[in-house]
């Protein structure tokens, strides 16, 4: 029984943080503070009259004024216009916005790349694949975080948004696949990825953050092999941990084998999972399809009841849509593990060393006394 309890707590410490990453509103969750500006917090895509609006937000929980650390990074919104998408599977339609029979064909036909100055103004842009790119309206800057989630109320994000004339796309275009990335310019390495909202924010999908969407299903299938073996072991040997693992951020689920891209089609009404509009309550909508950490944390992180279902600031009816930023305030100092290490590791360790040292000293003295007596 004691061994089972030890294993249980060890397993909980190892895997429960994975299921809580959704509340971080950014991924990968364990970037250093020096890389905070590389964290992607949201991707939106929706029509507005004769325009298509794409919004990419980065830098979670922003409360300070510039300068920031934006110049080392490039941010890119990708659009695939050629990969075949079908809408005849009700489950895929509800969860992902459609089905992609051949995900290995996903490649960008359009790229909208941004580099920002450290004050969040536009430093440079490279738009590829669109007709008449000079007609695209651009906004970059600090705005209110539009995420409908109490933990991220009264904080800001750094946003990049474009208003693209529908005439810039092929006349017959019906379907879009979208995703966005951040990369370190110096090394060329991809740091973060976003596709469908509340996907790579979940711990079991963290492995997709540096992989192109064409390889996502392959990576998930490979990861599932070892994770399924662990799950079977737990079912056979430690059933309580098997139940815990099923709810944690580790286990790949049967409905997960889908590339992390946002599906949008003009054949259906806009709104998550068909693209994403700013008022979409993704915590509720993704929970309805089996991913509920956001929904639960929305209750845990605040005493408000009923749960907030709209943004904490009214959105604007027209470009740039996001509300004005909150005033700057001092950022709380990050927590430290040192008090816990001192209290639960160092102090007990010093006590054990003192006891052991005392016993050794006593034993040697005792042996000397015995030898002298002889």
C-alpha positions in Angstrom: 0.0 0.0 0.0 2.8 2.4 0.9 4.6 1.7 -2.4 1.4 2.4 -4.3 1.0 5.8 -2.6 4.5 6.7 -3.4 4.0 5.8 -7.1 0.8 7.7 -7.2 2.3 10.9 -5.9 5.3 10.5 -8.2 3.1 10.0 -11.2 0.9 12.9 -10.2 3.9 15.2 -9.9 5.2 14.1 -13.3 2.0 14.3 -15.3 -0.5 16.5 -13.8 1.3 19.7 -14.8 0.8 18.6 -18.4 -3.0 18.7 -18.1 -2.8 22.2 -16.6 -0.9 23.8 -19.4 -4.1 24.9 -21.1 -4.5 27.6 -18.5 -1.2 29.2 -19.5 -2.8 30.6 -22.7 0.5 30.0 -24.4 2.8 27.2 -25.3 5.3 25.7 -25.0 4.6 26.4 -21.4 8.2 26.2 -20.2 9.9 28.9 -22.1 12.3 31.0 -20.2 11.3 34.6 -19.3 13.8 35.8 -21.9 11.7 34.1 -24.6 8.3 35.2 -23.4 7.7 37.3 -26.6 7.9 34.1 -28.7 4.8 32.6 -27.0 1.8 32.6 -29.3 -1.5 33.2 -27.5 -4.1 33.2 -30.2 -4.9 32.9 -33.9 -8.2 34.3 -35.4 -9.6 34.2 -38.9 -13.0 35.4 -40.0 -14.7 37.4 -42.7 -15.8 41.1 -42.4 -17.7 42.3 -45.5 -15.4 42.1 -48.5 -12.3 41.5 -46.2 -10.8 38.5 -44.5 -9.3 39.2 -41.1 -6.3 37.4 -39.7 -5.1 38.1 -36.2 -2.0 36.7 -34.5 -1.4 37.5 -30.8 1.7 36.8 -28.8 3.2 37.4 -25.3 0.9 36.2 -22.6 -0.1 38.2 -19.5 1.6 41.5 -20.7 1.3 44.3 -18.1 4.4 46.5 -18.8 5.2 49.3 -21.3 7.8 48.8 -24.0 10.6 48.1 -24.7 10.0 44.4 -25.2 12.2 41.7 -26.6 10.6 41.3 -30.1 13.4 41.9 -32.5 15.0 38.4 -32.2 11.8 36.8 -33.6 9.8 36.4 -36.8 6.1 35.6 -36.7 4.3 34.0 -39.6 0.7 33.3 -40.5 0.5 30.4 -43.0 -2.4 29.5 -45.3 -2.8 26.4 -47.3 -5.2 26.8 -50.2 -4.7 23.5 -52.0 -5.1 20.6 -49.5 -8.3 18.7 -49.9 -10.9 19.2 -47.1 -14.2 17.5 -46.8 -17.2 18.1 -44.5 -19.1 14.8 -44.5 -17.9 13.6 -41.1 -20.0 15.0 -38.3 -17.4 14.3 -35.5 -14.5 16.0 -37.4 -16.8 18.8 -38.4 -17.7 19.5 -34.8 -14.2 19.1 -33.4 -12.0 20.4 -36.2 -14.2 22.1 -38.7 -13.8 19.4 -41.4 -11.7 16.4 -42.4 -8.3 16.3 -44.1 -7.8 13.0 -45.8 -4.2 13.6 -46.7 -2.6 15.8 -44.1 0.9 15.0 -45.5 0.1 17.4 -48.4 -0.2 20.5 -46.1 2.2 23.2 -47.1 1.8 27.0 -47.1 0.6 28.7 -50.3 0.5 32.1 -48.6 2.8 33.4 -45.9 2.4 36.6 -44.0 5.7 37.2 -42.0 6.3 40.0 -39.5 9.3 41.3 -37.7 8.6 43.8 -35.0 10.5 46.6 -33.3 10.9 46.4 -29.5 8.1 48.9 -29.1 5.7 46.5 -31.0 5.6 48.6 -34.1 6.2 47.0 -37.5 9.8 46.6 -38.5 9.4 44.7 -41.7 6.9 42.4 -43.5 7.1 39.8 -46.2 3.8 38.7 -47.8 3.9 35.9 -50.3 1.2 34.3 -52.4 -1.5 37.0 -52.4 -2.6 39.1 -55.3 -2.2 42.9 -54.8 -0.5 42.7 -51.3 -0.2 46.5 -51.3 -4.0 46.6 -50.6 -3.6 44.7 -47.3 -4.3 46.8 -44.2 -1.9 46.1 -41.3 -1.9 46.8 -37.6 0.7 45.9 -35.0 0.8 47.0 -31.4 -0.3 46.3 -27.8 -4.0 45.6 -27.2 -6.2 44.1 -24.6 -6.0 40.3 -24.6 -9.3 39.1 -26.2 -9.2 35.6 -24.7 -12.4 34.9 -22.8 -10.7 33.5 -19.7 -10.6 35.1 -16.2 -6.9 34.4 -15.6 -6.1 36.7 -18.6 -8.5 39.5 -17.9 -7.0 43.0 -17.4 -3.8 42.0 -19.3 -2.5 42.8 -22.8 -1.0 41.0 -25.8 1.1 42.0 -28.7 -1.0 41.7 -31.8 -0.3 41.5 -35.6 -3.4 41.7 -37.7 -4.2 42.1 -41.4 -7.4 42.9 -43.3 -7.1 41.2 -46.7 -9.4 41.9 -49.6 -11.2 38.8 -50.6 -10.1 39.7 -54.2 -6.5 39.0 -53.1 -7.4 35.2 -53.0 -8.2 33.1 -56.0 -11.8 33.8 -57.1 -12.9 30.1 -56.7 -11.2 29.7 -53.3 -13.6 28.0 -50.8 -11.3 26.4 -48.1 -8.4 27.5 -46.1 -6.1 25.8 -43.7 -4.2 28.2 -41.3 -1.5 28.0 -38.7 1.0 30.4 -37.3 4.6 30.1 -36.0 7.2 32.0 -34.1 10.9 31.4 -34.8 14.2 32.6 -33.6 15.8 34.6 -36.4 19.4 33.9 -35.5 19.1 30.1 -35.2 16.2 29.6 -37.6 14.5 27.3 -35.1 10.8 27.3 -34.7 9.7 27.9 -31.2 5.9 27.9 -31.1 2.9 26.8 -33.2 -0.8 27.5 -33.2 -3.5 26.1 -35.3 -6.9 25.3 -34.0 -7.5 27.1 -30.7 -6.9 25.1 -27.5 -4.9 22.4 -29.2 -1.1 22.7 -28.6 -2.0 24.4 -25.3 -3.0 21.0 -24.1 0.0 19.1 -22.7 -0.3 16.0 -24.9 0.1 18.2 -28.0 3.3 20.0 -26.8 5.3 17.7 -29.1 3.8 19.5 -32.2 5.1 22.9 -31.4 8.3 22.6 -33.5 6.9 20.2 -36.2 5.3 21.3 -39.6 1.6 20.3 -39.8 2.3 17.8 -42.6 4.1 15.6 -40.0 1.7 16.1 -37.1 -0.3 12.9 -37.5 2.9 10.9 -38.0 4.4 12.4 -34.8 1.2 11.7 -32.8 1.0 8.1 -33.9 4.7 7.5 -32.9 4.1 9.1 -29.5 1.0 7.0 -29.0 3.0 3.8 -29.2 5.0 4.3 -26.0 2.1 6.1 -24.2 -0.3 3.3 -25.0 2.2 0.8 -23.5 2.4 2.8 -20.4 -1.4 3.0 -20.2 -1.7 -0.8 -20.5 0.9 -1.3 -17.8 -1.0 1.0 -15.5 -4.3 -0.8 -16.3 -2.8 -4.1 -15.5 -0.7 -3.1 -12.4 -2.0 0.2 -11.0 -5.6 0.8 -12.1 -6.0 4.0 -10.1 -3.1 5.5 -12.0 -4.5 4.4 -15.3 -7.6 6.4 -14.6 -5.4 9.4 -13.7 -3.4 9.1 -16.8 -6.5 9.0 -19.0 -7.4 12.4 -17.7 -3.9 13.8 -17.7 -2.1 15.6 -20.5 -0.2 12.5 -21.5 -2.5 9.9 -23.2 -3.1 10.3 -27.0 -6.8 9.9 -27.6 -8.4 8.2 -30.5 -9.7 11.5 -31.9 -6.4 13.3 -31.7 -4.9 12.1 -35.1 -5.5 15.4 -36.9 -3.0 18.0 -38.0 -3.1 21.1 -35.8 -4.4 23.6 -38.3 -7.4 25.9 -38.3 -10.0 24.9 -40.9 -12.0 27.7 -42.5 -14.5 27.4 -45.3 -16.8 30.0 -46.8 -19.4 27.2 -47.4 -20.4 27.3 -43.7 -21.1 30.0 -41.2 -18.0 31.5 -39.7 -17.2 30.7 -36.1 -15.2 28.2 -34.2 -14.2 25.6 -35.3 -14.8 27.1 -38.7 -12.0 29.6 -38.3 -12.3 31.6 -35.1 -14.1 34.9 -34.3 -13.1 37.1 -31.4 -16.3 36.5 -29.4 -16.0 32.7 -29.7 -16.0 31.0 -26.3 -13.4 28.3 -27.1 -13.3 27.0 -23.5 -16.9 25.9 -23.8 -16.7 24.8 -27.4 -13.7 22.6 -27.0 -15.0 21.1 -23.8 -18.0 20.0 -25.6 -15.7 17.8 -27.7 -13.7 16.3 -24.9 -11.0 18.8 -23.9 -12.1 20.5 -20.7 -9.1 21.9 -18.8 -9.9 25.5 -19.9 -13.5 25.1 -18.9 -12.6 23.8 -15.4 -9.8 26.3 -14.9 -12.2 29.2 -15.8 -14.1 28.2 -12.7 -11.1 27.5 -10.5 -9.2 30.8 -11.3 -12.0 33.1 -10.2 -14.9 33.2 -7.7 -17.1 34.8 -10.4 -20.3 32.8 -11.1 -21.7 32.3 -13.6 -18.5 31.9 -15.7 -17.6 34.8 -17.9 -18.5 34.2 -21.5 -17.5 37.5 -23.0 -14.3 39.5 -23.0 -13.5 41.8 -20.1 -13.4 44.8 -22.4 -15.9 45.4 -25.3 -14.4 44.6 -28.6 -14.3 47.2 -31.3 -16.9 46.7 -34.2 -14.2 47.4 -36.9 -10.5 47.2 -37.5 -8.4 46.8 -35.4 -11.2 45.0 -33.4 -9.2 44.5 -30.2 -9.9 46.8 -27.3 -7.5 49.5 -26.2 -4.7 48.1 -23.9 -4.9 48.2 -20.1 -2.6 50.7 -18.4 0.9 49.4 -17.5 1.5 48.2 -14.0 4.3 46.5 -12.2 4.6 42.8 -13.0 4.7 40.6 -9.9 8.0 38.9 -9.3 8.1 35.3 -10.5 7.8 32.7 -7.8 10.9 30.8 -6.6 11.4 27.2 -5.8 14.2 28.0 -3.3 12.0 28.3 -0.2 10.6 24.8 -0.8 14.0 23.3 -1.6 15.4 24.8 1.6 12.4 23.7 3.7 11.9 20.2 2.3 15.3 19.2 1.0 18.2 21.2 2.4 17.0 21.4 6.0 16.1 17.7 6.3 19.3 16.8 4.4 21.4 18.8 6.9 19.6 17.2 9.8 20.3 13.7 8.4 23.9 14.6 7.7 24.3 15.9 11.3 22.8 12.7 12.7 24.9 10.5 10.6 28.0 12.5 11.4 27.2 12.3 15.1 26.8 8.6 14.9 30.0 8.1 13.0 31.8 10.3 15.6 30.3 8.4 18.5 31.1 5.0 16.9 34.8 5.9 16.3 35.2 7.3 19.8 33.5 4.2 21.2 35.9 1.9 19.3 38.9 3.9 20.5 37.7 3.6 24.1 37.3 -0.1 23.7 40.8 -0.4 22.2 42.3 1.6 25.1 40.5 -0.5 27.7 41.9 -3.7 26.1 
